[in-house]
Amino acid sequence: MIRELPDLAAMADFGAAIAVKLRAGDVVALSGGLGAGKTTLARAIIAALGHAGEVPSPSFAIIELYEPPSVSLSLVHADFYRLARPEDVEEIGLDDYRQGAALLAEWPEQAGGFAHEPGCLSIRLDPASEAGGRGRIAIVEPGPDWLGRLP
């Protein structure tokens, strides 16, 4: 599925549509080049889950946690860009953080990927100019658990 995201409002709407369908155990794997909009989409999802404060990029911390009551669903926002190798995910204790939470994973390929998980919604963001448009395009690939609840 391809979704056009011509502006920030469209990105916010897409994030809200994902947030409504998000469940504990799900992974939203956000990939694309630098500046593709991964953090922007993650922020839209987190805001749609009810978080009213600032959403820092987890680029340096690697993991940011959001818990009720600031959000309606426990959420782990991770940016794996700085991981040297996929095995480093175990060292940071990602599985412990994920218990009862959904995961927003930026640069999922740096962590070995999550597409093998049935609850993974893979989204690749690319500049729409490559397709002759403006803004971004989102190429969405759902895991089996997302079939029937795609945003």
C-alpha positions in Angstrom: 0.0 0.0 0.0 1.3 3.5 -0.9 0.0 6.6 0.9 0.8 10.1 -0.2 1.7 12.5 2.6 1.9 15.9 0.9 2.3 18.0 4.1 2.6 17.9 7.9 -1.2 17.8 8.3 -1.3 14.6 6.2 1.5 13.1 8.3 -0.4 14.0 11.5 -3.6 12.4 10.1 -1.6 9.2 9.1 -0.1 9.1 12.6 -3.5 9.4 14.2 -4.9 6.6 12.0 -2.0 4.4 13.1 -2.4 5.3 16.8 -6.1 4.3 16.8 -5.2 0.8 15.6 -2.1 0.3 17.7 -2.0 -2.4 20.3 0.5 -3.7 22.9 3.0 -5.9 21.2 2.8 -4.1 17.9 5.8 -2.7 16.2 5.7 0.2 13.8 9.0 0.0 11.9 9.9 3.3 10.4 12.6 3.3 7.7 13.9 5.8 5.1 16.9 8.0 4.7 18.0 10.9 6.9 15.3 13.6 7.0 12.7 11.2 5.5 10.2 12.0 8.3 10.5 9.0 10.6 10.6 11.1 13.8 7.8 13.4 12.5 5.6 10.4 12.0 6.6 8.9 15.4 5.7 12.3 17.0 2.3 12.3 15.3 1.6 8.8 16.6 2.7 9.7 20.1 0.6 12.9 20.1 -2.4 11.0 18.8 -2.0 8.6 21.8 -2.5 11.6 24.0 1.0 12.9 24.8 0.8 16.7 25.0 4.4 17.4 25.8 7.6 17.5 23.8 8.7 14.4 22.1 12.5 14.3 21.8 14.2 12.3 19.2 15.7 9.2 20.8 18.7 9.5 18.6 21.1 9.8 21.5 19.2 8.1 24.3 18.2 5.3 21.8 15.0 4.6 23.8 12.3 7.0 25.1 9.4 5.6 27.1 5.8 6.9 27.3 3.5 5.5 29.9 -0.2 6.1 30.8 -1.6 8.5 31.9 0.3 10.7 29.4 -0.6 8.3 26.6 -3.4 5.8 26.2 -1.0 2.9 25.5 2.5 2.1 26.9 4.9 2.9 24.1 8.6 2.5 23.5 10.1 5.0 20.9 13.5 3.8 19.8 16.0 5.1 17.3 18.5 2.4 16.3 20.6 4.5 14.0 23.6 4.5 16.3 23.7 0.8 16.9 26.9 -0.8 15.6 25.4 -4.3 15.2 21.9 -5.9 15.7 23.1 -7.8 18.8 23.4 -4.5 20.6 19.5 -4.5 21.0 20.0 -7.2 23.6 22.5 -5.1 25.6 20.1 -2.2 25.9 17.3 -4.5 27.2 14.8 -3.8 24.5 12.7 -6.9 25.3 12.2 -5.7 28.9 11.0 -2.3 27.7 8.6 -3.9 25.2 6.6 -5.9 27.8 3.0 -4.7 27.5 4.0 -1.9 25.2 3.9 -1.0 21.5 7.2 -0.2 19.8 8.0 2.7 17.4 11.3 1.7 15.8 13.2 4.1 13.7 16.1 2.6 11.6 14.8 -0.9 12.3 17.3 -2.5 10.0 20.1 -1.4 12.4 18.4 -3.6 15.1 18.0 -6.6 12.7 14.5 -5.7 11.6 11.1 -6.6 12.9 9.3 -7.6 9.8 9.3 -11.3 11.0 7.0 -10.3 13.8 3.3 -10.8 13.0 2.5 -7.4 14.7 4.9 -5.4 12.6 3.7 -2.6 10.4 6.6 -1.6 8.2 6.6 1.9 6.8 9.2 3.2 4.5 9.1 7.0 4.0 10.5 8.5 0.8 10.5 11.9 -0.8 7.4 12.2 -3.0 9.5 14.1 -5.5 10.9 10.7 -6.6 7.3 9.9 -7.6 6.7 13.4 -9.2 4.9 14.9 -6.2 5.7 16.9 -3.1 6.0 15.9 0.6 6.5 12.2 1.3 5.1 8.9 0.3 4.7 6.1 2.7 5.1 2.5 1.5 3.2 0.4 4.0 3.7 -3.4 4.5 1.6 -5.0 7.2 2.4 -8.1 9.1 -0.4 -10.7 9.5 -1.7 -9.1 12.8 -2.3 -5.8 10.9 -4.5 -7.3 8.2 -8.0 -6.0 8.7 -6.9 -3.0 10.8 -4.7 -1.1 8.4 -4.9 2.6 8.8 
